[in-house]
Amino acid sequence: MICILGCLNTKNGLIICKEMRSWLDTEHNVFEVHQEPPGKLFEYPAIKCAVDTAITMNEPVLYLHTKGAANPYPLHYKESMMASCVNYPKNAKPEDCQK
């Protein structure tokens, strides 16, 4: 299956993109669509590419993006991203939220 992977060209975005490629390449034909920060067009360039590819190839297309590539972790990420009932590890780090 064809996969369009939208990537925001930030440090985190490129790391996330590389990690996603390591999984996706085993099953899909992956094409990356990159956008320079701050990403004013949001996901539009990659979504447009996915739609155009699906129409041109007359095949389904998987669309993914490097979610979180532009979002800095909040100072109180545990409290803001994890419900109080979640028993998260005491040594949890901000990047664990992406996982």
C-alpha angles and dihedrals in degrees: 000000000000115000126195111203116195113209131189106211098234124121090259093042093055092046091050091046092052092049092048091049090055089062100034098048091067093065108016146051098242124202119184124216110197128199128188119238138295084038098218091176091055109199096337100105093051094042090050089050091050092050094045091047093049091051095044096045094035089224136113114267128206112221122200135159140195095263113200095021092125099035118096114213112259117246091244096037096152092056095040099042104031125058115240089245091061112101098212120179114271090232094053113139129206093255089060088073090066091055 
